């Protein structure tokens, strides 16, 4: 459910979880991605693009998300325009079950009805 703020931060976290040193494999992988895309990898980071969003954003992040730390949602919220970015924190839900929250669909529907008219 939760979105990461920066792909390098998340990939580094996964490498650490699997006891893979950042050099040489991850470092080479990052350089290869940059070579193929002809862009620095952090260019793709949502945190670096939040301020350019011209519409409203609803971030949904669950406190028990073991895949993407909740701190990533806070970073995204902080990087965006406070008038346009809403963060809905779901207590007690994990990475893939936030849609089971009883307010999930009503909240999504209300957001779209408010901002897509």
N, C-alpha and C positions, 0 to 999 in steps of 0.2 A: 504494500500500500504506500509506503513512504518513498519519497524521492530523494535522491542524493544531491548534494550541492556541487560536488566536484568529482569527476570520474577518477582522477588520480588518487584522491583521498580514499575512495571506496575500494579501488583495486589494491592500493597499499594495505588497507585493512584486511582484505581477503588473503593477500600474500602472507601477512603476519600470522593470520589464523592458521595457515597451512605451513608455517615455519619456512617460508621461502624468502631468502635474503633479497633485498631490493636490487642488488647488483649481483650478477650481470643480467639475469633473465628478464625481470620486470623492466629494468632500465632499457634494455634492447627492444623490448616489446613496445614501450612508449615511443622510442625513436622510430621504429618501423611504422607505427600508426601515423606519426607526424610526416614521415616520408611519403606514405601512400596518400594522405589527405592534403599534403602540402600546407598544413596548418599546425600550429602548436596545439598540443592535446588540451590544454586548459581553455582554448578558444571554445570548445564544446561544453564547458562547464556551465550548468544552469545558473550558478551563482554569479557568473560573469555576464549573464544575459538578462537577469531579472529587471534591471533598471530600464531596459529597452522595451519591455512589454508595455503595450499601450492599452490593454484591457484589464479586466479584473481577473484575479487569480484566487482559486480556492485550493490551498494546500491541506492535505489530509495526512496526518501522521499518527501512528499508534505508539503508545508508550512502551509496549512490550515487543516492539519490532527488534528481533535479534539479527536481522539482515542489514538494515540501514538504521544507524543510530538516530535517535530523536534529535540529537544536536544538529543533524543535517537540515532538518526542517526549520529549526531556529535560525540557522545561517541563511537559508533561502528567504525566510520572512524578513529578516533584518536587511537583506540586500535589495528587497523590492520596495516599492512605494507604499508606505503604510496606509494610504487611502485606497489602494487597489488590491492589496494582498491580505487575504484572510487565512489564518491558520486554525484549523479545527483539529484539536488533539483528542484522540479517542483513548481513554484510559482502559487498560487491561486487554487490548487487542494486539495481535502480532502483525507480521508483514503481509500476510495473505488472507486475513479473515475480517478485515475492517468492514467489508460489505455486509457482514452479519449484524453489525450494530443496528438497533431498531430505528435510529434516526438517519441512517446512511442515505437511503433513496429519497426520503422527504427533503433532506438537506441539499442533496445534489439537485433535485428538481427545483427547489426554491431558488437556488443559486442561478440556475439557467433561466428560470422564468424572470428573475430580476434583471439579469444582465444581457440577455439575448433578445430583448424586445426592442 
